[in-house]
Amino acid sequence: MSTYTATIRWSRTGDGDFAKGQYSRAHEWAFDGGALVPASASPHVVPAPWSDSGGVDPEEAFVASLASCHMLFFVDFARRSGLVVDSYVDEAEGVLEKRADGKMAMTSVTLHPRVTWSGNPPDQAAIADLHHRAHDACFIANSVTTEVKVDQ
């Protein structure tokens, strides 16, 4: 078993009327390795000036977490198969929408990986198998009910 931590720091600043929701949602994520990430509510959820479009919002972090986990397993499974990956770029997209029960949720995440191979690239069936194995192994994908698709 492993434990992971993140420290979330927010404090009220500015002259807005807190009772009316007029306060900044900008905050900071701090991680054990020293990384500090500016964060905020999504401007799609909380309009400016009460959100900071320069900060990472939880929805973006969710998409990035799924895509990053998938990529790490994909590259490792390629390595184990004797393949060499030179680069992997994924412009992943998540959809936030209302579910049938009326709650908002990230209902799907679509990965759009572009992989550059060294030497002879594997065929599409082998690439699809690597993506299937990566999805099956991804800790984050195994932790959520969101549909995760790979558009290769």
C-alpha positions, 0 to 999 in steps of 0.5 A: 500500500502507498499513500499520496498527499497534496496540500491545498492552500486557499485564503480569502483575498480582495474586497468581494462580498463573500456571502454573495460568492464574490471571492477568488477561487484561486489557490495552490496545490503543493506536492511532496517533491516541492512542485507548486501548482497554481489552481482555481475553479474552472472559468466554465463553472465560476466566471471571472473575476472569481476564477483564475483561468491561469490556474489548473482546475480540478477538471483539467487535473482529472483529465491530465491524471488519466492521460498521464497514467495511461501514457506511463503504462503505455510507454512501459508496456512498449519497452517490455515488448522490445519497442522504442518510443521517442515521443508521446503527445496526448491532447486529451479531452474530458466532458463535464455534463449532467448525468441522468441523476442530475449530478454534474460529472466528468462522464468521458475522457478521450485520449488522443495519443500521437506516438513517435517510434524509433525503428520500425513502428508496430502495426495498428493491432499491436498499438491497440493492444498496448493501449488496452493493456495500459488502460487495464493497468492504469491506477486512475482509470481503475479508480473512476466510473468515467468512460475512458476512450482512446482515439488512435 
